[in-house]
Each structure stands twice: as structure tokens, then as C-alpha cells.
Amino acid sequence: MEEFIEGLMTKCGLSAEQADKVVEYVKDNADKIPELVKSSGVADMLPDSIGDKLGGLLG
């Protein structure tokens, strides 16, 4: 989990507090996230190889 938090801080420019809030949100909404990603169209904006893999996870 620490690697995920570090990535949020480094790649997204979040503070440690903000990154912790993201982690809590992800934990609290883990069951909803696949549907949110699918309905948002984010998967369609990703390169094919990533979108295909994510599509397999999302159903």
C-alpha cells in the first residue's frame, strides 16, 4: 500500500494527506470502482492493450 501512496504523491503531486484520503476512498468504494470506470468511459481512452486488460476485469 505504501508503494501506491508514494505513486500518488510522486506521479499525481498529492500531499501525503491527500494520498491517504484517496486510499481510504478506494478502500471504501472498491466494489463500485469497476462500474464507475466502465460508465465514465475512461477505459476507452486508454491504449488498447491496457483498455483490453481493464475491460476483462470490468466484464
N, C-alpha and C positions, 0 to 999 in steps of 0.2 A: 504494500500500500504506500510505503514511503516513496518508492520509485514513481508511482502515479502522482503523488503530491509534488514531488520535485519537478516532474514533467510539466505539471500545470503552472508551477511557478516560473520555470525556465522558458518554456515554449509559448505560454499564454500571458506572461507578465503579471501573474496574480501574486498577491501577497500570501504569506503562509495562512493567514486568517481566511482569506478568500478561497484558497485552495481547500482548506478544511471544510468550508461551507459547501463547496462543490462535491466533495467526497460524501458528506452527510446527505446531500440531496440525492446523489446516485444510489447510496445505500437505501434510502427511504423509498425510492421510486424505481428500483431495479426491475420490478415486474412490468412497469409501464414504459420503460425506455425503448424497447424494441418497437412498440407500436407508435410512439412519438416520432422516432427516427423515420419509420416507414411512411407515416402520414405527412411528415414535413417535407419529404422529397429530398432530404439530404443524401440518401443512398444513391439517388440518380445523379448527383453532382460529383460523385467520387469516380476516380479512374475505374475502368471496367473490372480489373482484377479485384480491387477492394470492394466495389459495389456488388460484384457477384458473390464474394465470400460473405459479405454482410447480408445480402439477400437470402442466402442459405440459412443464416442464423435467424432471420426475421420471419421466414416462412413464405 
